[in-house]
Amino acid sequence: MFEPWQLAMMEDYGLMDTNTGLINRVARKLAESPNSTIENEEFRSACLGCGVDPDSFTQSDLDQLQRKLNELT
């Protein structure tokens, strides 16, 4: 099976359906945007494009998303 470090990398790249994996998947999609500010419509579109329900995000999830975006950009 997978080693722990492999699972961590898969989650980091959004390949896992864990909460963190889903947030990272959306963050990587949003990091491709040329915009410096992400509007609600772009956020929702990125979520839906990644198979993630945008309405499921809590404030904590949004904070984690912001941290990941800061790391990626």
Backbone as a printed PyTorch tensor [residue, N CA C, xyz], in Angstrom:
tensor([[[  0.8420,  -1.1780,   0.0000],
         [  0.0000,   0.0000,   0.0000],
         [  0.8920,   1.2470,   0.0000]],

        [[  0.3520,   2.3650,   0.4380],
         [  1.0940,   3.6160,   0.4020],
         [  1.8220,   3.8720,   1.7120]],

        [[  2.9600,   4.4940,   1.6010],
         [  3.7090,   4.9570,   2.7690],
         [  3.0550,   6.2510,   3.2660]],

        [[  3.2270,   6.5870,   4.5520],
         [  2.6410,   7.8270,   5.0790],
         [  3.0420,   9.0700,   4.2900]],

        [[  4.2870,   9.1670,   3.8520],
         [  4.7180,  10.3510,   3.1120],
         [  4.0120,  10.4350,   1.7570]],

        [[  3.7010,   9.2770,   1.1600],
         [  2.9940,   9.2780,  -0.1130],
         [  1.5510,   9.7670,   0.0750]],

        [[  0.9240,   9.3320,   1.1450],
         [ -0.4280,   9.7930,   1.4400],
         [ -0.4530,  11.2980,   1.6890]],

        [[  0.5550,  11.7970,   2.3890],
         [  0.6480,  13.2390,   2.6610],
         [  0.7970,  14.0220,   1.3630]],

        [[  1.5980,  13.5210,   0.4450],
         [  1.7810,  14.2000,  -0.8460],
         [  0.4830,  14.1690,  -1.6610]],

        [[ -0.2070,  13.0410,  -1.6310],
         [ -1.4680,  12.9330,  -2.3630],
         [ -2.4910,  13.9210,  -1.8040]],

        [[ -2.5180,  14.0620,  -0.4950],
         [ -3.4390,  15.0150,   0.1170],
         [ -3.0440,  16.4480,  -0.2250]],

        [[ -1.7400,  16.7190,  -0.1990],
         [ -1.2560,  18.0630,  -0.5150],
         [ -1.6310,  18.4770,  -1.9360]],

        [[ -1.6220,  17.5390,  -2.8500],
         [ -1.9690,  17.8460,  -4.2370],
         [ -3.4650,  17.7000,  -4.5280]],

        [[ -4.2650,  17.4610,  -3.4850],
         [ -5.7080,  17.4020,  -3.6460],
         [ -6.2180,  16.1230,  -4.2670]],

        [[ -5.4420,  15.0670,  -4.1600],
         [ -5.8340,  13.7940,  -4.7550],
         [ -6.6170,  12.9080,  -3.7940]],

        [[ -6.8220,  13.3710,  -2.5840],
         [ -7.5560,  12.5990,  -1.5760],
         [ -8.8690,  13.3270,  -1.2870]],

        [[ -9.8770,  12.5690,  -0.9170],
         [-11.1700,  13.1600,  -0.6070],
         [-11.3250,  13.4720,   0.8790]],

        [[-10.2130,  13.7470,   1.5440],
         [-10.2740,  14.2260,   2.9270],
         [-10.6060,  15.7150,   2.8880]],

        [[-10.9680,  16.2710,   4.0080],
         [-11.2810,  17.6960,   4.0600],
         [-10.0910,  18.5220,   3.5610]],

        [[ -8.9100,  18.2270,   4.0610],
         [ -7.7140,  18.9580,   3.6410],
         [ -7.4260,  18.7260,   2.1650]],

        [[ -7.6170,  17.5070,   1.7010],
         [ -7.3930,  17.1990,   0.2880],
         [ -8.3100,  17.9930,  -0.6210]],

        [[ -9.5750,  18.1160,  -0.2320],
         [-10.5340,  18.8760,  -1.0340],
         [-10.1950,  20.3580,  -1.0450]],

        [[ -9.8000,  20.8850,   0.1010],
         [ -9.4010,  22.2910,   0.1870],
         [ -8.1680,  22.5310,  -0.6870]],

        [[ -7.2050,  21.6290,  -0.6260],
         [ -5.9950,  21.7760,  -1.4390],
         [ -6.3150,  21.6870,  -2.9270]],

        [[ -7.2690,  20.8340,  -3.2840],
         [ -7.6770,  20.7050,  -4.6860],
         [ -8.2260,  22.0400,  -5.2000]],

        [[ -9.0780,  22.6640,  -4.4170],
         [ -9.6550,  23.9550,  -4.8130],
         [ -8.5660,  25.0360,  -4.8280]],

        [[ -7.6790,  25.0070,  -3.8480],
         [ -6.5990,  26.0040,  -3.7910],
         [ -5.7100,  25.9170,  -5.0210]],

        [[ -5.3710,  24.7240,  -5.4270],
         [ -4.5250,  24.5660,  -6.6110],
         [ -5.2310,  25.0610,  -7.8650]],

        [[ -6.5370,  24.8480,  -7.9470],
         [ -7.3140,  25.3510,  -9.0820],
         [ -7.3420,  26.8790,  -9.0730]],

        [[ -7.5800,  27.4730,  -7.8950],
         [ -7.6290,  28.9310,  -7.7880],
         [ -6.2600,  29.5650,  -8.0070]],

        [[ -5.1990,  28.8590,  -7.6780],
         [ -3.8430,  29.3930,  -7.8670],
         [ -3.5210,  29.5900,  -9.3430]],

        [[ -4.2610,  28.9110, -10.2200],
         [ -4.0650,  29.0720, -11.6650],
         [ -4.6760,  30.3700, -12.1840]],

        [[ -5.4950,  31.0120, -11.3720],
         [ -6.1900,  32.2270, -11.7840],
         [ -5.2170,  33.3900, -11.9460]],

        [[ -5.4030,  34.2000, -12.9870],
         [ -4.5520,  35.3760, -13.1530],
         [ -4.9740,  36.5270, -12.2290]],

        [[ -6.1230,  36.3910, -11.5850],
         [ -6.6470,  37.4560, -10.7240],
         [ -5.9600,  37.4580,  -9.3640]],

        [[ -5.7240,  38.6340,  -8.8380],
         [ -5.1130,  38.7340,  -7.5080],
         [ -6.1600,  38.6350,  -6.4120]],

        [[ -7.4000,  38.8750,  -6.7550],
         [ -8.5130,  38.7530,  -5.8200],
         [ -9.5140,  37.7650,  -6.3950]],

        [[ -9.9280,  36.8200,  -5.5720],
         [-10.8730,  35.8020,  -6.0090],
         [-12.2790,  36.2260,  -5.6140]],

        [[-13.1230,  36.3920,  -6.6020],
         [-14.5230,  36.7450,  -6.3520],
         [-15.3200,  35.4810,  -6.0630]],

        [[-16.4900,  35.6690,  -5.4880],
         [-17.3340,  34.5450,  -5.1030],
         [-17.6400,  33.6310,  -6.2910]],

        [[-17.9460,  34.2060,  -7.4410],
         [-18.2930,  33.4000,  -8.6140],
         [-17.1180,  32.5390,  -9.0620]],

        [[-15.9150,  33.0860,  -9.0140],
         [-14.7290,  32.3100,  -9.3960],
         [-14.4710,  31.1930,  -8.3870]],

        [[-14.6720,  31.4880,  -7.1020],
         [-14.5300,  30.4760,  -6.0570],
         [-15.5160,  29.3350,  -6.2950]],

        [[-16.7760,  29.6840,  -6.5300],
         [-17.8130,  28.6630,  -6.7370],
         [-17.5150,  27.8310,  -7.9920]],

        [[-17.0800,  28.4830,  -9.0420],
         [-16.7490,  27.7880, -10.2780],
         [-15.5770,  26.8240, -10.0720]],

        [[-14.5570,  27.2690,  -9.3500],
         [-13.4050,  26.4060,  -9.0700],
         [-13.8320,  25.1990,  -8.2500]],

        [[-14.6650,  25.4360,  -7.2460],
         [-15.1590,  24.3280,  -6.4150],
         [-15.9000,  23.3110,  -7.2610]],

        [[-16.8540,  23.7890,  -8.0400],
         [-17.6630,  22.8830,  -8.8530],
         [-16.8080,  22.1570,  -9.8850]],

        [[-15.8110,  22.8440, -10.4290],
         [-14.9000,  22.2210, -11.3850],
         [-14.0460,  21.1280, -10.7620]],

        [[-13.8650,  21.2030,  -9.4590],
         [-13.0790,  20.2050,  -8.7320],
         [-13.9600,  19.1450,  -8.0750]],

        [[-15.2730,  19.2690,  -8.2610],
         [-16.1680,  18.3050,  -7.6360],
         [-16.3760,  18.5310,  -6.1580]],

        [[-16.2540,  19.7910,  -5.7310],
         [-16.4000,  20.1430,  -4.3130],
         [-17.5990,  21.0830,  -4.1690]],

        [[-18.4290,  20.8330,  -3.1800],
         [-19.5960,  21.6740,  -2.9290],
         [-19.1350,  22.9790,  -2.2770]],

        [[-19.2830,  24.1170,  -2.9640],
         [-18.8170,  25.3870,  -2.3890],
         [-19.5820,  25.7840,  -1.1280]],

        [[-20.8060,  25.3090,  -0.9780],
         [-21.6000,  25.6490,   0.2010],
         [-21.1890,  24.8630,   1.4430]],

        [[-20.3190,  23.8720,   1.2640],
         [-19.8860,  23.0620,   2.4070],
         [-18.7180,  23.6960,   3.1670]],

        [[-18.1450,  24.7810,   2.6410],
         [-16.9910,  25.4080,   3.2800],
         [-17.4030,  26.1490,   4.5510]],

        [[-16.7020,  25.8800,   5.6240],
         [-16.8840,  26.6290,   6.8720],
         [-15.8670,  27.7720,   6.8840]],

        [[-15.9530,  28.6380,   7.8580],
         [-14.9670,  29.7160,   7.9660],
         [-13.5700,  29.1440,   8.1840]],

        [[-13.4860,  28.0960,   8.9510],
         [-12.1980,  27.4310,   9.1750],
         [-11.6320,  26.8820,   7.8610]],

        [[-12.4980,  26.3080,   7.0260],
         [-12.0620,  25.8040,   5.7230],
         [-11.5660,  26.9450,   4.8360]],

        [[-12.2810,  28.0600,   4.8620],
         [-11.8720,  29.2220,   4.0630],
         [-10.5310,  29.7720,   4.5400]],

        [[-10.3090,  29.7540,   5.8470],
         [ -9.0190,  30.1960,   6.3940],
         [ -7.9030,  29.2680,   5.9250]],

        [[ -8.1780,  27.9680,   5.9450],
         [ -7.1900,  26.9910,   5.4870],
         [ -6.9350,  27.1580,   3.9890]],

        [[ -7.9800,  27.4320,   3.2320],
         [ -7.8410,  27.6830,   1.7990],
         [ -6.9590,  28.9000,   1.5490]],

        [[ -7.1620,  29.9540,   2.3120],
         [ -6.3510,  31.1660,   2.1680],
         [ -4.8850,  30.8870,   2.4710]],

        [[ -4.6300,  30.1120,   3.5170],
         [ -3.2330,  29.7610,   3.8510],
         [ -2.5790,  28.9620,   2.7190]],

        [[ -3.3360,  28.0230,   2.1470],
         [ -2.7850,  27.2160,   1.0540],
         [ -2.5550,  28.0860,  -0.1830]],

        [[ -3.4640,  28.9940,  -0.4810],
         [ -3.2660,  29.8970,  -1.6140],
         [ -2.0300,  30.7760,  -1.4060]],

        [[ -1.8400,  31.2570,  -0.1940],
         [ -0.6510,  32.0700,   0.1010],
         [  0.6210,  31.2560,  -0.1050]],

        [[  0.5640,  29.9950,   0.2460],
         [  1.7130,  29.1080,   0.0680],
         [  2.0010,  28.8550,  -1.4120]],

        [[  0.9460,  28.7320,  -2.2030],
         [  1.0960,  28.3980,  -3.6210],
         [  1.4380,  29.5890,  -4.5140]],

        [[  1.0660,  30.7890,  -4.0750],
         [  1.2800,  31.9570,  -4.9500],
         [  2.3340,  32.8880,  -4.3980]]])
